Amino acid sequence: MGTSASATSQAAPFAPTHQADHQGNVMAEHRRSLQSVNIRNSKAKSIITNKVAPVVITNNCREEFQIHDKIQSANYSMGRISDLLPEHYLVLGEFFMVQDVYNRADVLNTTKSHGAPNFRKVKGNYPLFGMGQPSLNGFKQVLQRLQIDGFEEVIFICVREEPVVFFRSDGDFIPYTPRGRENLHENLHDLDRELSPEQIELSIRKELCDFAKLSENMFYVYNDIEHFKDEPQQVQILSEEDIHVTEEVYKRPLFSQPLHRYYRLPLPMEGAPLEETFDAFVNILRETPNLSLMRDSSRPLPALLFSCQVGVGRTNLGLILGAIVFHHLQGASESPRQEIQKSEHKLDFQVIELLISRLPKGQQDLDEVDDAIAMCSEMHNIKDAVYENKLKLAGIGEDYQIQGNSTKGYFLQRTLQSLERYVYLLVFNAYLHDQYPQAFPQSFSQWLCMNAWIYRLLASMDSSELSAPASLITDGIRVLVSSQFLATDLLSTAKEMKVANFRRVSKMALYGMAQPNSEALAVVMSYLTDQRRGHSAILWLNLQEELVLEANGQMFTPREPGCLEQPIPVCVQHPQKLQEMELALKQDILRCEKWLEVITEQDKQMRMFKSCHTNEELFVHRKSVHPGLSYQRIPLSDCCAPKEEVFDQLLEAMKSSLAEDPNCAFIFNCHDGKDRTTAAMVIATLTLWHINGFPECEEDEIVSVPDAKYTKGEFEVVMQVVRVLPDGHRVKREVDVALDVVSETMTPMHYHLREIIISTYRQIKMAKSEADAQWLRLRSLQYLERYIYLILFNCYLHLEKKDSWRRSFSQWMYQVAARAGVYAILNHLGFSEFENPDDSSMARLRFRWLPHSVQSIPMRGQLI
């Protein structure tokens, strides 16, 4: 009779480090078990060993218990930083425990006087404080100082996303963080999106206790990672009480001060926080009566205290958020405009100008955010960081040619991340203006889905004003690729029409094709205006967003040498800007007067070009021969749902042309006449049906193929949208008929805008690499979204037809569809039949709408 004391075991059995006879191994293991549970000699009268586990009988002979404490090491990894240092167990399978804050990080020299590195108060009267990571005693000292200064209510917010644990040392608990051998100075990020930092810290503590039991109650840590003098250090771990996690350090002292509260709000090292992080910050405001606009103004504001590792980057972001909140609570009168020195740098970015012009209080949002940044700029200025990164990016020049994309790409990413952080502060301030007076009926995430145009605008930050010019052809950085290489002639029309994949929608004046050169343009126009067809009015719509030139009678487009089939996104939606860039490229090619490398359908060649023409120049010349020809360029991204504004432009172009000539013919082209051309032809088909009348729709055909439900587009997320729309099933059926009609023109391509959704998704399992799998996942989501947009557009055509579509599709989407929850659905886009959509960042509008290349796709579960 007795009880069993059992330590938590793992899946693998304990493996002895050296071989002996069986009895010797059992005895050695029992000695380790006794040592690991710290049975005091004064309590144990006798110890009886056996093959199962040692039995302990206490001194008073009243207790007898058996110890089951097999710490099983087979699943634990060991390693060393260098051959000169000892090998020991690694946290989370690969990391070393390094002292969190080094002495030189305390620039303001406040650790001794205030208890934490870089402790400071912002400029002005707001009770806003920031600091680096303190020890347990240091945090108590910080709280005591705030109490002495008269702050009864303190809201402490830790903004660290990386795990931190605290080891007992000389009456204090000192912070340490796990770090990789490749960069011992850098903390870990994005360890596991499914686990919170608190959960990871508890897992680390459990491992550390196990390691100590396997190593005579000791574990190795590192304090000096510069010179490794006397490293590593040994710390003694007898129980879990010798290790604290962050929550224990920050919450325990608060029991003696009931008005103090603690939150963990993980902020990213770079870029803007995720929407749910802003939501969590708003929840703090909701939970704090003294931060409500209805607060008792006779009470002092609570002190907001933010902390990260060294108290600079993320702490600075937290302080700015706090300053913006206090501005809304107390108004501009409390904002010390005279005392603060605002940045002299003007951020001349189109995305900022457009955002300010569209926000209801845009200029006020800008001024208030700039004030908040200036108040919190003692150690870091977000606005200056944007300006400085842009300067570095612009100044690389020759370095870009020597080191390739890595250097340019690094500074481009840094510029975009700092710009994104600044822009999200503007957006969050606009949210506060709208929602703070109403006590936040909508979260920041919900509000952004109701204002999805902001996501469209934010996606344009990766723009030509930051990226390298496309005219790097003459420097050998990019190459010219011929249309013949990019456009396989699957419909076998090049021989007769001189252009690949020429086709017509049955019984309609709708045509599609690949990019024509001047010869093909002449042949196609002669074909359309002959006696049989007799089109006197023709609108030609070029859908390419990439740069295109005719050189020596052949069409070319610039591409990156390592990714010839991937268009270079110039992210310029205004056709006039594209024309200017093509003119610059033309002049660059003609001016260089040297042999250039080009890629044709056969192989690489060296060419010297004597003639060069832009697309617009080709059509201006052809219009002199065929006066009924009109030409427009409406840039459309490949494989994606057209932006709301693209639907507007296509509809307006068709309405205007039909108003002048009801028999006008429409021609669409992209680089290969396949993806973008097909999408535009479906949009045009639906538009003409609404104007001229729908054909008789047959009953749904019975499809006897695998995944027939999904081949017909009946995905859960699609049907969710269909249920929201008025007469949604009919609207979807009409789109399906239009897709089938257009698909019939291109049967040899085996390409159907609806059927390609499931076929692309099924290819993910067969992908050769994780990168390929994520690219296919993105493509399948983009195809799915495009299908939903076609259904939404058809619904718009039905509902707004009575007013002749005076309200644009963009306005309808933002004013009507958004309120019905359409963007909220699109913000969790995925194949919920097969997986959790939220496992991929591409399910979100914020990330899916960004320009992407194969190299830019994040791994599964990783958020940018």
N, C-alpha and C positions, 0 to 999 in steps of 0.2 A: 504494500500500500504506500502511496506517495504520489507526488505530482511530477510531471515532465516539463522541464524548461527548454523551450525550443527556439533556436534562432532561425530566421527566414533563410531558406535554402534556395539554390538556383537549379537549373535543369541538369547541369553536368556534375558528376561525382568529383570529390576532392582527389587531386592527383599529387602524390608525394614527389618531392623534388629529387630524392635519391632512393635507391633500391636497398632494401634490407630484408630480413626474414619477415614473414607475415606478422608474427607477434610483435616484433619491433616496430613495424609500421603502425599497428593498432595503438601501441603504447604512445608512440610519438604523436599520433593524431589526437589521442585523448589529452595529452599534455597541452597541445595547442588549444583544444576546446576549453579546457579548464582556464587557461590563461586568457582566452578571448572573452569569457564571461566574467572574469575578474572575481573568482571565488576567493574570498579573504581566508587566510590560514586560520584566523581566529574563529571562523565560523565552521570550518570543515573539521570534523573529528577524524573521519577516515574516508578514503576514496577507494572504491572497489572498481577495478577495470574488468571489462568483458568484451565480447565480440560485437556488441550492439552499441553501447555508449557507457561512459563512466557513471557510477552511482556515487553520490555524495551523501554522507550521513553527518548531520550537524553535531556540534559539541554537546548540546543538551539531549541528543538522541531522540528529539521529538519530530525531526523532519528528515525525510529521505527523498531525494529527487534525482532523476536521471537527466543527463545533459545531452541533448541532440543538437549539436551546433556545427554541422559540417559546412564550412565556408568553401564553396566549390570554385576553384580557380580556373577550371578549364576554359571558361568563356571570357576570362579577363586577359587583356593584352599587356605585354611588357615592352619597354623601349627605353632609349636613352637619347639625350640631346647630341652627344658626341661620344667618340670612343674613349675619351679621357674621363667621362663622367659615368657614375654607376647606373645600372639598369634597374628599373622599378616599374610598378604598375602604372597604367595610363588611364586617366579618367575618360569615360565614354568611349573607351577603346583606342584613343589616339592622342589625348591631350595632356599637357603638363600644367600643374597648378603654379601660377606666377603671381607674385605680389601685385596688387591691383594698381596702386598709384605710386609712381616713383617721385623722389624728392623734387626734382627739377620741374615737375608739372605744376607745382604750387607757385605760379608766377606772382600772385599777390601776397605770398608769404603770410597766409592767415591760418595755417594749421594749428600753430601753438596758441595764437591769440583768440581764435574763434572756434576751433575744433575741427575745421574742414578746410581743404585746399580751395583757394580762389573764392572764398566766401565774400559776397558783396550784395549791396542793395542797389537797385536801379536808380537812375537819376530822377529827381522829382519827388512827389509826395506819395506815390503809390507804395503800399506795403508789399513790395515784390523783392524776393531774395533768391539768389542762386549760389550754388557751391558744387565742389567736386565730391568724391566719395569719402565719407568719414568712417572712422572706426566706431565701435559701439560707444565708447566713452566720448569720442569726438562728437557723435550725434547728441548725446546727453548735454554736452557743453553748448552746442548750438541752440538747443531748446531752452536751456537756462538763460542764455544771452537774450533770446527773443522775449522770454518772460520778464527779464530785468528791464528791457526796453518797452514794456507795457503791452505786449501782444498776448491777449488772453486766448484768442482763437487762431490756431495755426493749421493750415492745410498743407501737408508735405506730400509732394508728388515726385516719386522716383521715375525717371524717364529712360532707364536702362532696359534694353531688350536682351542683353547677354546675361547668363547666369553668374551670380556672385555668391561665394560662401565665405564665412568668417571663421578663422582658427583662433583658439584660445592662445593668448600670449601675454605674459606679465600682467595679469589682471585686466586685460582688455581682449577684444576680439578684432582681429586684423583682417581686412578683405583680401581675397585672392580670386582670380578668375582662371578658367581653363583656356589654354592657348595652344596653337599648333606649332610644331617644331620649325616649320618654314618661316613663320613670322611670329616670334614670341612677343612682339610689341603690340600686336593687333588682337582685339577681342573677337569673340565668335559671334556670328550673326546668322539668322535663318537656320538655326539648328534643326528645329522641328516645328512646323507651323501648327501641328495638332496638339502640341504640348505648350503650356504656358511657361514663362521663365521660372515661376515658383515650382512647378512640377519637375522641371529639369534640375533645379537646385536640390530638391528632395532626393532625386535619383543619384545625383553626385554625392550627396552626403551618405547615402546608403552604400555606395561603392567605396567611399573613403573609409568607412567603418570596417568594411570587409577587408580592404587592403591592409589596414592596421592589424587586424586579427591574423592575417597571413604573414605579417612582418614585425612581430614582437611589439605590437601597439605603436608602431612608428610609421610615418609616411614622409616622403620627400617633397619639398616645395622649393621654389626659386625666388630669391629676393633681388639678386644682382644679375640681370640678364645682359649687361654690357660687358663686364669683365669676368663674370663667373668666379669671383674670388670667394673661397670657402663655400662654394655651391656644390650640390644642393644642400639645403638646410633640412634637418629632421624636426618634425613636430610630433608630439605625443597625442595619440587619440585613444582614450580609454572607453569612451561611450559617445553617443550622439550629442550629449551636452557639451562636448568639447568642440563642436562645430555648430555654428549658427547659419541659418539661411536669412536672406534679406528681410523677409516678413518678420522674423523674430527680432532682428535688430531694431527695426523701425516701429513695430507695433507695441512691444512690451513697455517701452518708456511712456507710452501714451496713456496707460492705465491710471497713472497719477495725475494726468491732465485731461479731463473728460472732453474739453472743447477742441482738443487736437485730433486730427484725422490723418490717415495715411492712405495713399493710392499708388498703384503702379501703372504708369501710362507709357509703355514702350514706344519710343520715338526712333526713327531710322537715323543712321549716321549721315546719310546723304539723301537728297530728294525730299519730297513731301510725304507726310504721314498718310497712311491708308484712311479711307473714309470711316471705318469702324473705330479708328483711333480718335478721330475728331468726335465721333459719337460718344465714346467713353469720356472724353473731356467735357462734353455737353452734359452728360449724366452727372458729373461732379457738380456742375453748376445747378442742375435740377435738385440735387440732394442737399444743397447748402442754402438754407433760407436767407443767410446773410449775403448771398451773391445773387439774390433775386432782385428784379427791378422794383418789386413791391416790398423790399426790405425796410426795416426800421432805420431810417436815416440817422437817428440819434446814436445808434450803435456804431462803433468803429468797424471798418472793413477788416475781414480776416487777413492775416498774413499768408501769402502764397510763397512756398519755398520749393524750388525745383533743384534736382540734383542728378548729374550723370557721373561719368568716371572722373574727369578732371574739371568739370564745371564750365565747359566752353560751348561746343557746338550744339548739342541737344539741349543743354540747360538754357542756352541763349534762345532757342526756338520756344521752349516752354515759357520763358520770361516774356517773349513777345506776345504769345497767346494770352498770358495773364494781363499784360499792359492793354491789349485790345479790349479785354473783358472789363477792366477797371474804367477804361474810357467810356464804355457804354453805361457803366453804373454811375459815374460821376460827371461825365461830360467833358467837353474841351476846356472848361474853366480850371480843371485840376491838372490838365496836361501842360507841363512846363515848357512851352514852346520857346521862351526866351533863354532858358537855361541849357537846352540841349543843342548840340551841334549836329545838324542833319547832314547826310551825305551830299557831297557836291556832284556826285555822278548821276546823270540822268540815264535811266535804262531805256535805250531806244530800241524796243522790240515791238514788232507788229502785233504779237499776241497780247501784249499789255495794252496797247492803244485800242485794239478791237474790244477787249474785255471791258475797259473803262467806258467805252462808248455805249456798250449794251447794258451794263449794270444800272439799275435805277438811281443809285447814288455813287456812280463810278469814281468821280474825282474826289468825293469825300472819302470813299473807301481807300483810295490811294494815299491821300494826305494822312489819314489816321494810321494806316499801316506804317508809313514812313516815319511818323512821330514815334510809334511804338518801337520800331527798329532803332531809332536814334537814342531813345531812353535806355535801351538794353545793350548798347554797343561798346561797353567798356572793354570787353575782351574779344568780341567778334561782331562784325557787321554783315548781315546777310546780303544787303544791297551792294556793298562794296565787293563781296565775294562774287556776285554775278558779273559785275563790271570787270573785275580782275581776271576771272576765268575767260571771259570773252576776249580780253586783250591778249592773253597768252595764246588762245586759239588762233587769233588773227596773225600773231607774230611768228608762227612756226615756219611757214614757207618752205625753205630749203630742207629743214629738218624732216618735213613730211615726206620728201622724196627719198631721203636717205634711210629713214627708219620705217617707212611704210605707214600703214594705217594705225599702228599701235599708238604712236605719239599723238597724232591728230585725233584718233578715236578717244583717247583718254581725256584730252582737254575738251573735246566736244561733249563727252558724257558728263564731265564735271560742270560745264557751263549749263547744260540742260537740267542737271539735277538742282543746281543752285537757283536757276530760273524757275523751275517747277515749284520749289519751296516758296519762293517769293510770290508767285502767282496764286498758289493755294492759300496763302495768307490773305490776299485780296478777296478771294472767293469766300473764305470763311468769315471775313468781316462783313461781306454783303449778306451772308446767311444770318449773322447776328442782327444786322439791321432789320431783316425781315421777320425773324423768329423770336428774338429775345423779348420784344414787347408782348408777344403772345404766349410766353412761358414755354416755348419750344414744342409746339404741337407736332412738328416734324423733326426727325433726326437729320443730321447733315447728309447722310446717305440718301434718305428719302427726298430731301430737298433738291439734291443734285439730279436725281432721276426725274424730278419735276422740271428741272432746268437743264435738260440733257444737251442743249446747245453749248453749254460750258465744256462738256466733254469733247465735243467736236472742235471747239476752239483750242482746248489744251492739246489735242492731238496734232495741231499744226505747229507746235513748238519746235519739232524736229524739222526745221525749215531751211530753205536755201540761204537765208541770211546768216546761218551758222555753218551749214555743211560746205564741203569743198566744191568749187565751181565745176560744172560738168565739162568745161572746156580744157580739162587737163589732158586731152588727147595728145596734143603736141609735145607734152612733157613725158609721154610714155607711161603715165600712171593709169590711164584708162585706154581701152581699145575700141575701135569702131567695128560693130558687128552688122553684117548684112541682113536684110529682111529675108532673103532666101534661107539663111541659116536658122532664123527664128521661126519662120512660118512654113511648116510642112504642108504641102498642097494635098490634103486628104481628099478633097473633092475633085481633084484632077481638072481644074479649070485654067491653070496657068498657060497651057498650050493655046487655048482658044482666046481667053480673055486677058492674057498677059499678067494676071494677078491671081494669087492663091485663094481658094475657098470662096469663090463668087457664088452667090445663091439668091433666091427670091422666095418670099413667103407666098404660098399658093393663093391666087385670086386677090392679091393685094399688091400695091405699089411700094413694097418694102424690100430693100436689098441689103445684103451684107457681104463683106469681103475683108481680106487682109490689106495691109498698107500698099497702095499702088505707087509706082514711079510715074514719071511724065508719060511714058509710052502707054502704060496700062490705063492711065487716066483718060487718054485720048480714045483708046479702044472702048472703054466702058461708056464714055459719053456718047460715042457714035452708036453703040448698041442701044442705049436708052432712048435716043432721039430718032431712031430710024422709023420707017413707015409703019412697021408692025406694032411697035410700042408707042411711039409718038409722044413721049413726055416733053412737054414744053417748059415745065417748071420743075426743077430738081433741087432739093436741099441735101447737101452732103455734110454729114456730121462726123467729124474726126474725134474719136474717143480717147486718144492717147495722151497720157500725162507725162510721158517721157519725151526727151528731145529726139527729133527725127530730122534727117537731112538727105537730100539727093546729091550724090557726088559722082561725077562721071557717069550719070544716067542710072545709078544704082542707089537704093535706099539703105541708109545706115543709121544706127543708134549707138550712143556710148554705153559701154558696159564695163564692170569690174573684171579684170582678167581671170580671177578665180571663180567667178560666178556669172558666166556669160548669159545664162537664160533668165537671170533675175534682173528686172528693170531697176535702174538707179532712181530711187524716189527723189524727185526735186521738190515735192510738196508745194508746188505753186499751182493754185487753182484758177488764177486769172489768165485767160488765154493770151492777153496782151503781154504779160510777163513771160510766158512761154515763148512767144514770138521773139521777144527781145533776147532771150537766152539763146535761141536757135540762131539768131543773127550774129550774136557774139561768137558762137561756136563756128559758124561759117567763116567769119572774118579771121578767126584764129587759124583755121585750116588753110585758107588761101594765103594768109600772110606768112606762114612758116616756110613754105617752099622747100619741103623736104619729104623724104619717103616715110610713110606712116604704116604701122602694122594694122592690118584689118583681118577680120575673120569672115570668110565666105562659106558657102555651103560645102565647098570642097576642102579647104584647108586654110592655114595662115598664109597671108601674102603681104608683100610690101607694095604700097601704091603711092603715087604722087597725084594729087587731084588738081585738075586745071579748071573744072567747073563745079559749082556748088550752089544749091538752091534750098530754101526753106519750103515747108509744106505750103504755106500761104502764098509764096511766090508762084508755086506750080499752079495753084487754083486761080490766082489772078490772071495768069497767062491763059488758062483754059477758058475762063469766063469771056475773054475777048473773042473766042471762037463760038462759044455757046452762051449767049447772054442770059438764058434762063437758069443758069447754074448759080446757086448760092452756097456759100461755104461757112460753116461755123465749127469751132473747136470747143468741145465740152469735155474736159479731162475727167476720166473715170479710172479708178484704181482697179487693177486686175484682180479677179477672183473674189472681190468684196461686194457687199451690198452698196449700191450707190448712195452717196450722201443725200440728205434731204434736198439740198440745193440743186443737186444734179437732176433729180426728178423734176424740180421746178423748171430748170433750164430746158430740159427735153420737151416737157409739156408746152412751155411757152413758145419754143421754136416751132413746134408742129402747129400750134394754134395760129400763129402769125402767118405761116406759110399757107395753111389751108384757107385762111381768111382772104388771101390774095388770089389763090388758085385752088379750088376744091379738089382738083385732080393732081395735085403736086405729088411727086415721087420722093421717097426718102431713102437715102443710102447711108449706111453706117460702116465704119471701119475701125479696127484697132490693129495691133501689130501682126496678128495672125488670123483675124476674122473669126475667132472662136469665142472666147469667154465674154469679153466686154461687148463685142458686137452682138452676141446672142442675147445678153441681158437687155441691151438697148432695143433690140428688135421685139422682144416680149413687151417691153414698156410701150413701144409704138403700136404694137398689135392691140393691146388693151385700150389705148387711147382712141384708135380709129374705130374700134368696136363701140365705144361709148358715144362716138360722134355719128357713126353711120349705121349702128345697129349690130346686135350680137347675132352670130350664127346659132342655129339650133344646137343646143348641147345635148349629147346623147347621155344615156344613163351610164353610171360608173361601170367601166369594164371590169370583168373578173380577171385578175392577174394571178396566174398559177406559177409563181416563181418564188424562190426563197426570199424571205424578208419582204413579201409583197406589201405588207402594211407600211413599211418604211420606204419602199420604192415609190409608193403613192404619196409620200410626204406626211404620213399620219404619225409624226413624232409627238410626244407628250407636250413639249413646249409649243409646237405649232398649234395643236388642238386647244391649248390653253388660250392662245391669242384668238383663235377662231371663235371660241365660246364668248369672248368679250365683245367681238364685233357684231354690229347689227346684220342679221342674215349672213352670218359668217361662213356657214357651210357652202352656200351658193357662191359667195365671193371667192372662197378657195377653189371651188370647182371650176369657175371661169378662168382663174389663173392657170390651173392645171391644163385646161383645154388650150390656152394660149401657148403654154410651154410645149405641148404636144405638137401643135401646128408649126411652131418655129423649128422644133426638133426634126420634123419630117423633111425639112430642107437640107439637113446635114446628116442623113443616116450613115454614110460611110465614116463619119467622125466618131460614131458611137458616143455622142456627147449630149446629155440631157441635164438641164440645170437643176431639176428636182432629183433625178436618179443618182446624180453624182454625189449627193450628200452622203447616203449610206455606203456607197461603194468606196468613197474616200475614207470614211470612218473605219470600215472593215480592214483597210490596208494598214492601220496602225499596228495591229498584232504581228504583221509580217515585216515591220520596219527593221532595217539592219542596225540602227543605232537609236539611242534615246533622242538625239537631236532630230533625226528623221521622223521619229514617232511624234514629237511635239510639233513639227512642221505640218504633218498630216492632221494632227488634232486641230491646229489653228485653221487649216484650210477647210476642214469639215465644218467647223463652227462658222466660218465666213460664208460658206455655201448655204448653211442652214439659215443664217441671218438674212442673206439675200432673198431666199425663198419667202421668209416672213415679210420682208419689206415689199415684195411684189404683191402679197396678199393685202398688206396695209394700203398700198397705193391704189389697188383696185377698189378697196372699200372707200377710200377718199374720193375716187372718181364717181362712185355711186352717190355718196352723201352730198357732195358739193356741186354736182352737175346742175342742180336747179338754179344756182347762182353763177353758172358758166365758169366755175372754178376761179372766181375772183380771189378767194382766199387760197394762198399757195399751199402746196403739200407741206412745206416746212412749217408754216404757221399752224396748219391743221394738226401736225404731229406734236408740236410743242404746246398748243393750246387745248387740243381735244384728246388726242391719243395718250399724251402724257398723264392727264388727269384720270384716264381709264386704267392706268397702271401698265401701259405697254412698255415703257422704258424700264420699269422695275422688273418686268419679265425678261427683257433683253439683258439686264444687268446680272442675271443668273442663267445665262444661256448655256445649254448643254444637252447631253444625251442621258437624261435621268433614267431612261430605261436600262442603261448599261453601267452607269457610274455616277458618282456624286459630282455634279457640275462644278461645285465650288472647290474641288481639288485642284483645278487649273485656274491660274490667274486670267487666262484668256476668256473665261466665262464673263468677265467684267468688261463693261464699256470702256472703262479707263485704260485698260491695257489692250483690248482687242482692236480698238480704233486707232492705235498708234501705227505709224508706218513700220513694216516689219521686213526683215530679210531672214534667210535661213540662220544666220549667225546670231540674230538678236532675240530668238525665241528662248524664253526661260525654261528651265527644266520643270518637270511635272511637280506641281505643288509650290513652286518657287514664285514669290511675288517680286516684281521689279522694284 
